[in-house]
Amino acid sequence: MSDFSEELIRSKTEDDKEESCVFSGTGMSFPWLQKHIGTVETGGKKEKDFAQTTSACLGFIQEALLKHQWQQAADYMHSYFQILEDSDTHKRQAAPEIIWKLGSEILFYHPKSSVETFNTFADRMKNIGVMNYLKISLQHALYLLHHGMLEDANRNLSHAETWRYGEKSSSQEVLINLIQAYKGLLQYYTWSKKKMELSTLDEDDYAYNTASQNMFDHSWKTSVNLRALIQTPGIWDPFVKSYVEMLEFYGDQDGAREVLTNYAYDEKFPSNPNAHIYLYNFLKREKAPREKLISVLKILYQIVPSHKLMLEFHRLLRKSEKEDHHKLGLEVLFGVLDFAGCTKNITAWKYLAKYLRQTLMGNHLAWVQEEWNSRKNWWPSFHFSSFWAKSDWKEDKALACEKALVAGLLLGKGCRYFRFISKQDDQVLRKKIKQIKKSVKKHSVVNPGL
Amino acid sequence: MDFPSSLQPTLFMTGPLGLSNVPDMSFMCSWRDALTLPESLPKNSENGAPHLSTGLLWEPETPGPLPLLPPSPDPWDPGVTAQDLLFRGGFTFRRKPQAVLDVTEQLSRFLWDHGDIAFAPLGKLMLENFKLEGAQSRSKKKTVVSVKRLLQDLGGHQPWGCPWAFLSFRQRRFSILGGPVLGKSVANLLGELLHEELAMRWEQLLLDDAFTGGALAWVPGRTAQVGQLVYPAGGALDKLRFQEVSLTPGGDPQALGDPGHIQLRGPVRQVVTCTVQGESLLAVRSDYHCALWKVSKQGRPTPLQVLQVGKGATGISLSPHLPGELAVCSRSGTVCLWTPQDGLQQVYKDPETLVFCDPSSWRWADFTAHPRVLTVGDRTGVKMIDAQGPPGCGLLLFRGGAEASCQKGERVLLTQYLGECGPKSLHPTLHLICTQFSLYLVDERLPLVPMLKWNHDLPSAPLWAQLLPPPRPGCPQPLLLGGQGGHLQLLHLAGEGASAPRLAGPPQSLPSSSDSLSAFPLLEPKSQWRLQERLKAPTIGLVATIPSSASEPVLSLFQLSAAGDVFHQRLRLQAGPGPNSCASTASWTPQATACCSRWLKDLLKVPPAPPVWAAPTFSHRRLLGRMEQREVEPKGPEALRAAMAEGRLLRQRDLGSLPSAEPPPAPEPGPEDELSTRLEAAWEGQMAAWWERQQGRSSGPGRQPKRRKRRTQLSSTFSSLSGRLDLSDATSPPHSPDRASPEARPQPPVTPPSQESTQELWAQGVPSERQQTLRDYMARLPLQKDTPRGVSLPLSQTSSIRATPSRPQTLPDGTAELPPRRNTLRGAAMSSSQTSSIRATPSRQQAPVLSGSQPHRKKPRMGF
């Protein structure tokens, strides 16, 4: 292609990519600076007519897209193609990406667009210039995948996988890894389909053997495809999940553990809660010792103390023999209930009410006080205000009872929440409320002497 | 709480902004988010059709927002624009446009317009070097300059630094004497300050972050249909208004009754409301103060607390968890938490920015899902800090860098906690972060990696955002994003429970108030321009609400402009997805146009903003008196000028009866049209006869005393200034050594004896102080064919010129409001054209003398 050399030059001077944004003294760039400058008439040369019309056209396309006028946008797009012949090399080279972005969006939403139209467009765009081949191929494959055309998607990815241009740059490598990983994912889909079929077949059947052989081939190919990307720092949840599933299926527990451990503990990776969750679930499936499970969840507790697994963590800690685990169990419960999204979690309140009583009965007042000290100035208004007493009682009486017990234990019987609930006269809960009153009287933190 | 079971694949890179060789994972477009990877294959392959909510569209009821309240009675001025600040010079168009602050022009304008301020102190300092009175400086001291002469010299020249103007000896001396003092000290002192000011204004024009968060709030009332809009009003935005508004499901919102108001002692920059545990709170941020009110169920505010922020407050936010709690951040980099129990508590302090060095002192703070953890943001990133933890520790939530694949020059403009909206809504751990390019959704449980990134492409700074509850159960939540220029975008966010947040359907843009122009009747240009300016006024607040009771969800959107106007628009959720439903376009209803007309009528009653400054009309011309006193002023032009000065239309009644001499290009010239008659005469070869006639007329009884009177006037003005006129200069030959460019004159001017002899004659109509100038010009002319008659001719000609053209000179008197630059310009143009006409006279007037039919008749026009 004739503009290959131009593109090479362009890739070298990548840093002048930002055309419309200019920096002021602070180093900040303003996309609307051009508009301001445009209002000041300059005596010099004006922008060329061609540039003016193309930029106006681009504006119209964007406007139409934001108004969901797909047909209008398509009409403007038709005219915008002229930018591919801009005499300004810089603009001409930036154009394919813009055209692809806008064009694919139009075709994705246009009511009259079909997969065939999209395919044609994508194939044409891939070959205008060389810099966008991989990106467009990947998105094209995702589009096909979305429309359920797995085979076409796979073919597309296979084409892209073998594509090379010039020296293999790091960005190209990442993209190729990504493409291979998606291909691996597609193979995983086929594999899991086969697995489903296999489960219906009899083990002694001849067909079973061929099918399992087939599956094995797939898994081998897939593992090759997925492994490279998983090593790169990033969030690769779907890939890791499917890879581990396949490894587990073939009994490669060590391999799976290694992948998951690496994904969770490699410092170059972002602290993805899912990595720890996957590892925990894997260890649980493996029936790993409790100690091990606790150590995994301890890290998750540090990252996401509000996660629903924390209740499971609490159960594990409660069952543990160690004293400091028992203490941590209390901390975990308080931690969960700190969060706005968990205030109505009845299980957490139930656990806390029960465990709080247990702890106080076990003469661990210091633990409770340690947790309570940092919360005593805001939990009362956050959880135990009279507003919540009324609304909880109205919405969920069981929750209100649990909370009332906790409130009574922590704040004493003078607490508004406790008082409100204890005054309620409910046929069903009368017994329970009586129990709560008794517990509070006996174990409340506020008057431990009584 | 649930965490999304599987997140979108994302590459994670650490590094600075604009790291170029990272494959930008956000290259995918808005439909990328629609492409969630299928959890299990069979599910997807079965329903192959895209299960997208493509039909999700909020259809505006009118093509643009409508005014809700009458315009504020205070005049509004758009203030400084780019045109005022930027260099207009002729640099060529570049790929990378550059903004160049025009300090030079501003400085020179300042010197011209406010010369008294700029130079008076210096003048006082140099008083001993000036001789203000007396004829000639007989002093031996070369350091004393006669002001009168100087002014005389200056008077003859183009004021705008005409490159061909020559310097007189005195001017040279003056500039050598005064140059170091006048040039350097004024320029240095002023220039520095001016540059600083201009740079600041320019920054402010590009991004005015004072109103970040918005100064308009909606306090819900007893029912879903009634609420209060709280917003600042008044020219200084220092009146906090409470306007009750009812939202009827069928029609437009109605303002109920007159608004109540609270007078504050500072402009309101941000108004925040929050209803926690049934208690509505209202927090207001001014430049140096913050205040908190509690709003009762009846809508009455009771003050709770006022905080003073010494370094200036940049952001205030109310806790969505605990009633009465708020976070305030200041320019010093301090974040404080105010609670009813503990009072003010400093939570964080760091004058430095978080990620990299940025000069902006803008800080922001908001709450998170944990009531004791706050986010602290600046232009470079956002950090989560524990109010109870040890100071200095925290976790970066967002980093301006490669982690979020930020562009070069990208900066955080707004961060907002998108708290809980309902039971079936987005995760209550999401934070919205807006930069000038993109919008990021970050989950506080997974810091640094945005869950969603979308390139919003807003043409102005996005400073307002609001997440609304789902309009219908199961519908995605609308997120409203507003730019400073009034640009609005609406995004649909989906993703609850175990799924990651994503965009549901393509985002849409909403009409801005400048789209409403078509609803207003067409006006005369001046008012039309004013209306346009008013509609284009930057937005300073934005709030939306969806009254839930209506069967069909309606979104009511309110917008507050910097001019103090509140606009509203209603949007309806499109019923069903379909290609045709998108095509429908709203049109103006008669009620809407009537509403606009009413509003416009009120707007036009508002007096226009007074000019920012009025330049002094002082000039040396006045000091020297009227050189050219005007004759009787025709009424028309004066009225025109008055109309121009006041900026109104010129009407027939201003003019009275038009003078018959004035009609614009009339086929039949009026009786007074001297030029035409003269041309006619010349054409017919009867120039001499015309001349005779003319002379007879000008020497008639009507003219003579008038001219004499003028001269006496002139001399009296002069006598007040300099005692007596000296003609010593006039006797000296014009080839004095103070001529800067002798080569400009081809021949050493030998004053023709005829001219000397007739000096008295031609000098008759010219004030004596101008005679020298006149003579200089005469001398420069190539007078090859001088004849005594040729010299005698210009006399009357000049007199006739002098008699007529004094009209433009009246301008400085008539219109004091006009900037004097224009006056001086006009005056200068006048004097130059006069001199040129005088200069041209001798050669021109030969034509009728030598031969009546000389083909020179077109030329005289030039002189006039």
Interface residues (C-beta under 8 A of the other chain):
Chain A: E14 D15 D16 K17 E18 E19 C21 V22 F23 S24 G25 T26 G27 M28 S29 F30 P31 W32 L33 Q34 K35 H36 I37 T39 V40 E41 T42 G43 G44 K45 K46 E47 Q62 E63 L65 L66 K67 H68 Q69 W70 D88 H90 E97 K101 L102 S104 E105 F108 Y109 P111 K112 K135 Q139 L142 Y143 L145 H146 H147 G148 M149 L150 S169 S170 S171 V174 L175 L178 A181 L185 Y189 S192 K193 M196 T232 P233 G234 I235 W236 D237 P238 F239 K241 K268 F269 P270 S271 N272 P273 N274 I277 I303 V304 S306 H307 K308 D338 F339 A340 G341 C342 S374 N377 W378 S381 F382 S385 F387 W388
Chain B: M1 D2 F3 P4 S5 S6 L7 Q8 P9 T10 L11 F12 M13 G18 S20 N21 V22 P23 F27 M28 C29 S30 W31 R32 A34 L35 L37 P38 S40 L41 P42 N44 S45 E46 G48 A49 P50 T54 L57 T81 A82 Q83 L86 F87 R88 G89 G90 F91 T92 F93 R95 K96 P97 Q98 A99 A199 W202 E203 L205 L206 L207 Q277 G278 E279 P320 H321 L322 P323 T339 Q341 D342 D358 P359 S360 A369 H370 P371 R372 R379 Q388 E403 Q407 K408 G409 E410 R411 G419 E420 H427 P428 T429 Q436 F437 R445 L446 P447 L448 V449 D457 P459 S460 A461 G485 Q489 P506 P507 Q508 S509 G578 P579 C582 A583
